[in-house]
């Protein structure tokens, strides 16, 4: 049971980190891209209900 909890916690942490990384990369790409942006940058945030 404890192992399962630890694994769940770890996966949640990695998800969060990956999300932050994605957002940072998007920001860098935004600043580097020349010319006007035609489409907005997709925000990959899934809201959890409850």
MMTF fields as JSON, N, C-alpha, C and O atoms, coordinates in Angstrom:
{
  "mmtfVersion": "1.0.0",
  "mmtfProducer": "UNKNOWN",
  "numBonds": 199,
  "numAtoms": 200,
  "numGroups": 50,
  "numChains": 1,
  "numModels": 1,
  "chainsPerModel": [1],
  "groupsPerChain": [50],
  "chainIdList": ["A"],
  "bondAtomList": [4, 2, 8, 6, 12, 10, 16, 14, 20, 18, 24, 22, 28, 26, 32, 30, 36, 34, 40, 38, 44, 42, 48, 46, 52, 50, 56, 54, 60, 58, 64, 62, 68, 66, 72, 70, 76, 74, 80, 78, 84, 82, 88, 86, 92, 90, 96, 94, 100, 98, 104, 102, 108, 106, 112, 110, 116, 114, 120, 118, 124, 122, 128, 126, 132, 130, 136, 134, 140, 138, 144, 142, 148, 146, 152, 150, 156, 154, 160, 158, 164, 162, 168, 166, 172, 170, 176, 174, 180, 178, 184, 182, 188, 186, 192, 190, 196, 194],
  "bondOrderList": [1, 1, 1, 1, 1, 1, 1, 1, 1, 1, 1, 1, 1, 1, 1, 1, 1, 1, 1, 1, 1, 1, 1, 1, 1, 1, 1, 1, 1, 1, 1, 1, 1, 1, 1, 1, 1, 1, 1, 1, 1, 1, 1, 1, 1, 1, 1, 1, 1],
  "groupList": [{"groupName": "UNK", "atomNameList": ["N", "CA", "C", "O"], "elementList": ["N", "C", "C", "O"], "formalChargeList": [0, 0, 0, 0], "bondAtomList": [1, 0, 2, 1, 3, 2], "bondOrderList": [1, 1, 2], "singleLetterCode": "X", "chemCompType": "L-PEPTIDE LINKING"}],
  "groupTypeList": [0, 0, 0, 0, 0, 0, 0, 0, 0, 0, 0, 0, 0, 0, 0, 0, 0, 0, 0, 0, 0, 0, 0, 0, 0, 0, 0, 0, 0, 0, 0, 0, 0, 0, 0, 0, 0, 0, 0, 0, 0, 0, 0, 0, 0, 0, 0, 0, 0, 0],
  "groupIdList": [1, 2, 3, 4, 5, 6, 7, 8, 9, 10, 11, 12, 13, 14, 15, 16, 17, 18, 19, 20, 21, 22, 23, 24, 25, 26, 27, 28, 29, 30, 31, 32, 33, 34, 35, 36, 37, 38, 39, 40, 41, 42, 43, 44, 45, 46, 47, 48, 49, 50],
  "secStructList": [7, 2, 2, 2, 2, 2, 2, 2, 2, 2, 2, 2, 2, 2, 2, 2, 2, 2, 2, 2, 2, 2, 2, 2, 2, 2, 2, 2, 2, 2, 2, 2, 7, 7, 1, 7, 7, 1, 1, 7, 7, 7, 7, 7, 7, 7, 7, 7, 7, 7],
  "xCoordList": [0.846, 0.0, 0.877, 0.628, 1.903, 2.779, 3.491, 3.639, 3.927, 4.604, 3.689, 4.12, 2.442, 1.472, 1.33, 1.328, 1.21, 1.08, 2.296, 2.168, 3.473, 4.707, 4.732, 5.086, 4.352, 4.367, 3.398, 3.708, 2.218, 1.214, 1.737, 1.576, 2.366, 2.907, 3.973, 3.997, 4.851, 5.941, 5.404, 5.869, 4.413, 3.877, 3.211, 3.298, 2.543, 1.901, 2.955, 2.77, 4.069, 5.14, 5.729, 5.978, 5.952, 6.538, 5.569, 5.994, 4.277, 3.282, 3.376, 3.37, 3.461, 3.535, 4.787, 4.731, 5.911, 7.172, 7.089, 7.517, 6.533, 6.433, 5.562, 5.854, 4.478, 3.579, 4.32, 4.221, 5.065, 5.816, 6.842, 7.014, 7.516, 8.505, 7.851, 8.362, 6.718, 5.987, 5.672, 5.864, 5.186, 4.801, 6.021, 5.953, 7.135, 8.357, 8.828, 9.206, 8.801, 9.233, 8.326, 8.792, 7.023, 6.078, 6.42, 6.396, 6.736, 7.087, 8.319, 8.35, 9.331, 10.567, 10.278, 10.773, 9.475, 9.135, 8.403, 8.609, 7.539, 6.801, 7.75, 7.608, 8.714, 9.61, 10.533, 10.945, 10.858, 11.781, 11.092, 11.723, 9.799, 9.097, 8.94, 8.357, 9.461, 9.311, 7.931, 7.283, 7.496, 6.207, 5.048, 5.234, 3.852, 2.65, 2.24, 2.397, 1.716, 1.203, -0.214, -1.058, -0.458, -1.796, -2.715, -3.863, -2.199, -3.029, -2.442, -1.222, -3.285, -2.792, -2.096, -2.384, -1.193, -0.487, -1.457, -2.118, -1.542, -2.452, -1.994, -0.824, -2.916, -2.581, -3.027, -4.214, -2.02, -2.36, -2.608, -1.755, -3.779, -4.13, -5.487, -6.486, -5.517, -6.797, -7.261, -6.582, -8.41, -8.931, -9.608, -10.362, -9.311, -9.989, -11.174, -11.053, -12.306, -13.496, -13.505, -13.027, -14.063, -14.198, -13.303, -13.335],
  "yCoordList": [-1.207, 0.0, 1.252, 2.201, 1.234, 2.389, 2.646, 3.786, 1.548, 1.671, 2.325, 3.182, 1.917, 2.482, 3.979, 4.76, 4.372, 5.794, 6.572, 7.643, 6.022, 6.687, 6.854, 7.914, 5.79, 5.835, 6.885, 7.63, 6.937, 7.92, 9.335, 10.212, 9.543, 10.858, 11.258, 12.39, 10.308, 10.583, 10.935, 11.879, 10.158, 10.402, 11.777, 12.476, 12.16, 13.472, 14.575, 15.574, 14.363, 15.355, 15.486, 16.593, 14.342, 14.388, 15.05, 15.787, 14.799, 15.454, 16.961, 17.692, 17.42, 18.854, 19.46, 20.508, 18.769, 19.251, 19.33, 20.309, 18.282, 18.247, 19.397, 20.018, 19.669, 20.76, 22.099, 22.902, 22.316, 23.568, 23.695, 24.769, 22.604, 22.605, 22.96, 23.786, 22.325, 22.6, 24.083, 24.694, 24.66, 26.068, 26.959, 27.925, 26.618, 27.404, 27.34, 28.355, 26.14, 25.965, 26.752, 27.369, 26.726, 27.503, 28.982, 29.667, 29.471, 30.885, 31.236, 32.261, 30.397, 30.641, 30.629, 31.473, 29.667, 29.558, 30.824, 31.323, 31.329, 32.559, 33.719, 34.443, 33.889, 35.036, 34.883, 35.879, 33.652, 33.43, 33.501, 33.831, 33.192, 33.13, 34.529, 35.408, 34.74, 36.047, 36.205, 35.222, 37.446, 37.698, 37.502, 37.044, 37.845, 37.719, 36.262, 35.434, 35.981, 34.634, 34.546, 35.398, 33.511, 33.36, 32.633, 33.03, 31.562, 30.827, 30.97, 31.015, 31.041, 31.136, 29.842, 28.764, 29.975, 28.806, 27.958, 28.463, 26.678, 25.824, 25.679, 25.407, 25.861, 25.714, 24.332, 24.006, 23.512, 22.139, 22.055, 21.6, 22.495, 22.404, 21.739, 22.275, 20.587, 19.918, 20.149, 19.772, 20.766, 21.05, 19.794, 19.11, 19.526, 18.389, 18.902, 19.85, 18.274, 18.699, 18.051, 16.933, 18.79, 18.205, 18.8, 18.382],
  "zCoordList": [0.0, 0.0, 0.0, -0.742, 0.842, 0.945, -0.387, -0.826, -1.013, -2.31, -3.34, -4.111, -3.346, -4.292, -4.077, -5.029, -2.81, -2.484, -2.968, -3.562, -2.706, -3.122, -4.639, -5.155, -5.343, -6.807, -7.321, -8.251, -6.707, -7.111, -6.89, -7.74, -5.736, -5.409, -6.425, -6.91, -6.736, -7.656, -9.041, -9.68, -9.496, -10.832, -10.886, -11.896, -9.791, -9.753, -9.858, -10.554, -9.143, -9.146, -10.547, -11.025, -11.202, -12.544, -13.513, -14.403, -13.353, -14.208, -14.063, -15.054, -12.823, -12.543, -13.192, -13.835, -13.003, -13.565, -15.084, -15.695, -15.68, -17.139, -17.638, -18.66, -16.892, -17.256, -17.231, -18.159, -16.142, -16.014, -17.129, -17.707, -17.426, -18.499, -19.833, -20.589, -20.107, -21.354, -21.459, -22.511, -20.363, -20.382, -20.633, -21.393, -19.982, -20.156, -21.605, -22.19, -22.177, -23.567, -24.499, -25.457, -24.211, -25.028, -24.975, -25.998, -23.794, -23.649, -24.452, -25.134, -24.379, -25.131, -26.624, -27.37, -27.048, -28.467, -28.916, -30.022, -28.025, -28.339, -28.597, -29.583, -27.71, -27.832, -29.035, -29.629, -29.397, -30.508, -31.865, -32.869, -31.895, -33.18, -33.773, -33.14, -34.992, -35.639, -36.273, -36.632, -36.403, -37.05, -36.104, -34.977, -36.55, -35.71, -35.533, -36.431, -34.364, -34.132, -34.688, -34.41, -35.471, -36.034, -35.071, -34.867, -34.479, -33.534, -32.139, -31.986, -31.125, -29.747, -29.323, -29.841, -28.388, -27.887, -27.076, -26.168, -27.398, -26.634, -25.191, -24.924, -24.277, -22.865, -22.433, -22.436, -22.053, -21.686, -20.188, -19.426, -19.782, -18.371, -18.278, -18.757, -17.669, -17.494, -16.072, -15.117, -15.936, -14.591, -14.045, -14.737, -12.795, -12.149, -11.35, -10.574, -11.546, -10.804, -9.423, -9.228, -8.484, -7.153, -6.117, -4.96]
}
